Amino acid sequence: MPVISKIWSRHKILAEIKYRGYTTIKLDAKLVLRPNDIAVSLNRPFPKADKALARWLEIPLHDLWPSRYDSNGARLVQQTNPNREIIRGSSKMGEAA
């Protein structure tokens, strides 16, 4: 018996949108979002569109994007460049050397 994956890839989400008779642009209009908000959400975190899409699909936010949200729906903060060291303190930018 085949195993049904519970992981929602961007392709699976897009397929579900199309299966329900929508395009991302039509869904943006239905959910009162700006054009391309859903398309952006499929590629990177976009909390407003992420939440609207999860509600429309009737899937918990953390099930739809487990790498973006925890089980309470709180956003998981990801460092964009994990190899970059974060330096706290005042900036010397613009000062003469």
NUNU-554457 format. One record per residue (C-alpha): z, x, y; residue in one letter. Coordinates in steps of 0.001 Angstrom, whole numbers, plus 500000, padded with zeros to 6 digits. Each point is the difference from the previous one (the first is absolute). Layout:
REM NUNU-554457
ZXYA ...
***
This chain:
REM NUNU-554457
500000500000500000M 499073501480503414P 502769501008502353V 499821498257503376I 500716502410502814S 502538498881502598K 498808502660502419I 497995498587502886W 497368502501501065S 497988499399503147R 497067499061497775H 502015497422498091K 501280498489503264I 496474499833501386L 498754498412496769A 502737497350500236E 499034499250503623I 496355499572498965K 500980497952496928Y 501783497548502310R 496815499615502038G 500800502188502994Y 498834503212501570T 502441502252501818T 498629498809503363I 500346496300499076K 503505500659498711L 500905501783503244D 498990496843501879A 501912497710497618K 503157502120500299L 499584500278503804V 499537503764499910L 497561502175501900R 496679500719498287P 500321502854497476N 503822499891499818D 499861499177496271I 497413502736499409A 502262502509501750V 502972498810497945S 498095500720496794L 499717503664501010N 503278500789501750R 503295498319500866P 499631497251502584F 503216497928499858P 498716496880501779K 496908499670497793A 501879501179496871D 502543497176500365K 497395497340500803A 497876501005497016L 502972500074497616A 501033496506501165R 496438498705499544W 499700501525496521L 503517498713499176E 500993503435498747I 503201501754501119P 499306502778502492L 501588502667497793H 497874498914497015D 496801500157502016L 500768503396501566W 502890501716498173P 499282503278501790S 500325498310503421R 502911497537499592Y 503265499814498069D 501238496966498043S 501596498562503155N 496692500175501861G 501159502885502201A 497340502548500824R 500256503351498265L 499431502754502535V 497627502655498810Q 499529503349501643Q 496303500331500749T 499950503719499272N 502750500964497539P 499236503723500415N 500657499884503723R 503474500964501066E 501607497604502462I 501609501888502880I 502532498154502133R 500815501037503531G 498373500264503369S 496353500714500372S 498801503044501903K 496562498466500403M 498586500518503465G 502439502752500953E 498851503482500872A 500664502614497362A 
***
